[in-house]
Amino acid sequence: MQRSLQQRVWITAGLSLLAFVVFIGLGVDRAYRETLYTGLQQQLEARLYALMGSVEFQQNQLQVDLPDPALASPASPLCAWIAGQQGVRWQSGSCLGRNLPALPRQRVGSAAFRRLPSADTEVWVQWLPVRWELEAGQALPLTFAVFHEEAPIHDRLHAFRQRLLGGLALAGAVLLLMQWLSLRWLLRPVRQLEQEVHAVEQGQQDRVRGQYPRELDTLAQAMNALIHTGQAQMQRYRHSLSDLAHSLKTPLQVMRASLEDVPDAGLRQRLAEPVERMDTLVRWQLQRANTAGGRKLRGRVALQPVLRSLVQAMNKLFNRRGVQVSLHMPEAFPLQADEGDLQELLGNLMENACKWARSQVRVEAVRTPGLVRIRVDDDGPGFPQDLRESLLQRGVRADEQREGQGIGLSVVMEIVRAYGGRIHLLDAPQGGARVEVELPQT
């Protein structure tokens, strides 16, 4: 199933917006994370050098003038220590009670920054091994290290990501709203053209009348040209057939009148039969050409008044034979069809039923989802079982059908097929024949 233009535009815009938000979010998150850890490294490096600057040796005893109040609080995420060959020689008050990780070996004079696991939590460490020269000229190996817990950094990153997600969601909603408004504005001419084409198809207007942008104006003009050409061709076709029928009408009347002068009754009868057959076939083919069902440009017709008018006409016509026609239509509804086609279709069905009925003909019209069903029942002998299939076969000629089912049923089948409907020959509940016609409710 082909998606509509609007669906394609929405899918493309939605995927583009999603990709834009995802890539922007990932990029901003990566930039913030790198900035956060770079700032942490610079902070620890500054504290490390401050710690080194606060160290003094008095009589080979290490003395530290604590450079940062944060290193004195046990609740601080920061701590620092100074280690020698024999182990830790000094540690800040914030290191009390903590299990700090062992540091990997590092070349003297080369600083390192790394995240290391500890027994309590992961920590970031900035450390630097040095050879500290004493006043006596001795070189003492020392390692200076500053630690920072990972948890506060992770909390800051998590909070930023939440704010980022909220901001991206808000930005995405605003962009989506702007896209929706812009797409509605861009597709408004397309929807207007679609509505106009549908109105032309329904017979509510004869051509596309709106003013459209340059890209659609050419299409609208082409549609109008196509509609005009089709209507003109159909009109010429119908006029040509009408002229042909009128041209044949006079010779047939002359031939029919000339038959009265033939003295031989048998010869007169043999000549009258092909003349009547020619007249029937001309009328039948003319009716087929005039059927409007195959053309999409037609209006909507109220079905109930058409049925009521035909029922009244049939009651007057067949009242002498004692046949009564009744109409049963639970609700009034329109049908998209040509009124002339409906009169020809229903008139032939009712006339044929009245010819075969004993006393009653019942006409019923109901609407179901997508269909209109019209049933014509009579209390006559019904359809012979062996003739039902042949009566509905495409291509059966009028002169090959059973007597009483002549041109009428052929016209009915042609009209029903032109509208894309179906016809069924069934048994009526009261024992006669039922003809059921199904027409699409478009």
RAFEN-V628440 format. One record per residue. N is the residue number from 1. RES is the residue in one letter. NEAR is the number of other ideal C-beta (glycine too) atoms within 10 Angstrom. Layout:
<<N & RES & NEAR> <N & RES & NEAR>>
//
This chain:
<<1 & M & 3> <2 & Q & 6> <3 & R & 10> <4 & S & 12> <5 & L & 12> <6 & Q & 14> <7 & Q & 10> <8 & R & 11> <9 & V & 16> <10 & W & 17> <11 & I & 11> <12 & T & 10> <13 & A & 16> <14 & G & 12> <15 & L & 10> <16 & S & 12> <17 & L & 16> <18 & L & 12> <19 & A & 10> <20 & F & 14> <21 & V & 17> <22 & V & 12> <23 & F & 10> <24 & I & 15> <25 & G & 18> <26 & L & 10> <27 & G & 10> <28 & V & 15> <29 & D & 16> <30 & R & 10> <31 & A & 10> <32 & Y & 15> <33 & R & 14> <34 & E & 10> <35 & T & 10> <36 & L & 14> <37 & Y & 15> <38 & T & 11> <39 & G & 11> <40 & L & 19> <41 & Q & 16> <42 & Q & 12> <43 & Q & 15> <44 & L & 22> <45 & E & 15> <46 & A & 14> <47 & R & 20> <48 & L & 20> <49 & Y & 16> <50 & A & 15> <51 & L & 24> <52 & M & 15> <53 & G & 10> <54 & S & 13> <55 & V & 17> <56 & E & 10> <57 & F & 15> <58 & Q & 8> <59 & Q & 6> <60 & N & 10> <61 & Q & 8> <62 & L & 15> <63 & Q & 11> <64 & V & 16> <65 & D & 9> <66 & L & 15> <67 & P & 18> <68 & D & 17> <69 & P & 8> <70 & A & 16> <71 & L & 23> <72 & A & 13> <73 & S & 13> <74 & P & 12> <75 & A & 6> <76 & S & 18> <77 & P & 17> <78 & L & 21> <79 & C & 24> <80 & A & 27> <81 & W & 21> <82 & I & 19> <83 & A & 19> <84 & G & 14> <85 & Q & 9> <86 & Q & 6> <87 & G & 7> <88 & V & 13> <89 & R & 17> <90 & W & 18> <91 & Q & 19> <92 & S & 24> <93 & G & 12> <94 & S & 20> <95 & C & 20> <96 & L & 9> <97 & G & 7> <98 & R & 16> <99 & N & 9> <100 & L & 18> <101 & P & 16> <102 & A & 8> <103 & L & 17> <104 & P & 10> <105 & R & 8> <106 & Q & 14> <107 & R & 8> <108 & V & 11> <109 & G & 9> <110 & S & 10> <111 & A & 17> <112 & A & 15> <113 & F & 17> <114 & R & 14> <115 & R & 14> <116 & L & 16> <117 & P & 10> <118 & S & 16> <119 & A & 8> <120 & D & 13> <121 & T & 13> <122 & E & 14> <123 & V & 22> <124 & W & 20> <125 & V & 20> <126 & Q & 24> <127 & W & 23> <128 & L & 20> <129 & P & 19> <130 & V & 16> <131 & R & 11> <132 & W & 16> <133 & E & 11> <134 & L & 10> <135 & E & 9> <136 & A & 7> <137 & G & 6> <138 & Q & 11> <139 & A & 10> <140 & L & 15> <141 & P & 12> <142 & L & 20> <143 & T & 19> <144 & F & 22> <145 & A & 23> <146 & V & 26> <147 & F & 26> <148 & H & 22> <149 & E & 18> <150 & E & 18> <151 & A & 13> <152 & P & 13> <153 & I & 20> <154 & H & 12> <155 & D & 10> <156 & R & 13> <157 & L & 16> <158 & H & 10> <159 & A & 10> <160 & F & 15> <161 & R & 15> <162 & Q & 10> <163 & R & 10> <164 & L & 15> <165 & L & 13> <166 & G & 10> <167 & G & 13> <168 & L & 17> <169 & A & 12> <170 & L & 10> <171 & A & 15> <172 & G & 17> <173 & A & 10> <174 & V & 10> <175 & L & 15> <176 & L & 16> <177 & L & 10> <178 & M & 11> <179 & Q & 16> <180 & W & 12> <181 & L & 10> <182 & S & 11> <183 & L & 14> <184 & R & 11> <185 & W & 9> <186 & L & 12> <187 & L & 16> <188 & R & 11> <189 & P & 17> <190 & V & 18> <191 & R & 12> <192 & Q & 16> <193 & L & 18> <194 & E & 13> <195 & Q & 11> <196 & E & 19> <197 & V & 15> <198 & H & 10> <199 & A & 15> <200 & V & 19> <201 & E & 16> <202 & Q & 15> <203 & G & 17> <204 & Q & 12> <205 & Q & 12> <206 & D & 13> <207 & R & 14> <208 & V & 21> <209 & R & 11> <210 & G & 12> <211 & Q & 9> <212 & Y & 17> <213 & P & 11> <214 & R & 6> <215 & E & 9> <216 & L & 16> <217 & D & 15> <218 & T & 11> <219 & L & 14> <220 & A & 20> <221 & Q & 12> <222 & A & 11> <223 & M & 16> <224 & N & 15> <225 & A & 11> <226 & L & 10> <227 & I & 17> <228 & H & 12> <229 & T & 10> <230 & G & 13> <231 & Q & 14> <232 & A & 10> <233 & Q & 10> <234 & M & 15> <235 & Q & 10> <236 & R & 10> <237 & Y & 12> <238 & R & 14> <239 & H & 10> <240 & S & 11> <241 & L & 17> <242 & S & 13> <243 & D & 10> <244 & L & 14> <245 & A & 15> <246 & H & 10> <247 & S & 10> <248 & L & 15> <249 & K & 13> <250 & T & 9> <251 & P & 11> <252 & L & 14> <253 & Q & 12> <254 & V & 10> <255 & M & 15> <256 & R & 14> <257 & A & 9> <258 & S & 12> <259 & L & 15> <260 & E & 8> <261 & D & 7> <262 & V & 14> <263 & P & 6> <264 & D & 9> <265 & A & 8> <266 & G & 8> <267 & L & 11> <268 & R & 14> <269 & Q & 11> <270 & R & 12> <271 & L & 15> <272 & A & 15> <273 & E & 10> <274 & P & 11> <275 & V & 16> <276 & E & 12> <277 & R & 13> <278 & M & 14> <279 & D & 17> <280 & T & 15> <281 & L & 15> <282 & V & 17> <283 & R & 15> <284 & W & 19> <285 & Q & 15> <286 & L & 16> <287 & Q & 19> <288 & R & 14> <289 & A & 16> <290 & N & 16> <291 & T & 20> <292 & A & 20> <293 & G & 20> <294 & G & 13> <295 & R & 14> <296 & K & 13> <297 & L & 16> <298 & R & 19> <299 & G & 12> <300 & R & 14> <301 & V & 19> <302 & A & 13> <303 & L & 22> <304 & Q & 16> <305 & P & 11> <306 & V & 19> <307 & L & 21> <308 & R & 14> <309 & S & 13> <310 & L & 21> <311 & V & 18> <312 & Q & 12> <313 & A & 15> <314 & M & 21> <315 & N & 16> <316 & K & 10> <317 & L & 14> <318 & F & 19> <319 & N & 11> <320 & R & 7> <321 & R & 11> <322 & G & 10> <323 & V & 22> <324 & Q & 15> <325 & V & 24> <326 & S & 12> <327 & L & 16> <328 & H & 12> <329 & M & 16> <330 & P & 9> <331 & E & 8> <332 & A & 11> <333 & F & 15> <334 & P & 14> <335 & L & 21> <336 & Q & 18> <337 & A & 24> <338 & D & 21> <339 & E & 16> <340 & G & 14> <341 & D & 22> <342 & L & 22> <343 & Q & 16> <344 & E & 19> <345 & L & 30> <346 & L & 24> <347 & G & 18> <348 & N & 22> <349 & L & 25> <350 & M & 27> <351 & E & 17> <352 & N & 22> <353 & A & 27> <354 & C & 21> <355 & K & 16> <356 & W & 18> <357 & A & 26> <358 & R & 14> <359 & S & 11> <360 & Q & 19> <361 & V & 30> <362 & R & 21> <363 & V & 22> <364 & E & 17> <365 & A & 23> <366 & V & 14> <367 & R & 17> <368 & T & 9> <369 & P & 5> <370 & G & 9> <371 & L & 13> <372 & V & 20> <373 & R & 17> <374 & I & 24> <375 & R & 19> <376 & V & 26> <377 & D & 25> <378 & D & 28> <379 & D & 19> <380 & G & 22> <381 & P & 12> <382 & G & 17> <383 & F & 20> <384 & P & 12> <385 & Q & 9> <386 & D & 7> <387 & L & 13> <388 & R & 15> <389 & E & 9> <390 & S & 12> <391 & L & 17> <392 & L & 15> <393 & Q & 9> <394 & R & 7> <395 & G & 5> <396 & V & 15> <397 & R & 10> <398 & A & 18> <399 & D & 15> <400 & E & 10> <401 & Q & 17> <402 & R & 12> <403 & E & 5> <404 & G & 11> <405 & Q & 19> <406 & G & 16> <407 & I & 16> <408 & G & 21> <409 & L & 22> <410 & S & 22> <411 & V & 22> <412 & V & 22> <413 & M & 19> <414 & E & 21> <415 & I & 29> <416 & V & 21> <417 & R & 15> <418 & A & 17> <419 & Y & 24> <420 & G & 12> <421 & G & 19> <422 & R & 15> <423 & I & 20> <424 & H & 13> <425 & L & 19> <426 & L & 14> <427 & D & 14> <428 & A & 23> <429 & P & 9> <430 & Q & 11> <431 & G & 13> <432 & G & 21> <433 & A & 22> <434 & R & 20> <435 & V & 22> <436 & E & 17> <437 & V & 22> <438 & E & 19> <439 & L & 23> <440 & P & 14> <441 & Q & 15> <442 & T & 14>>
//
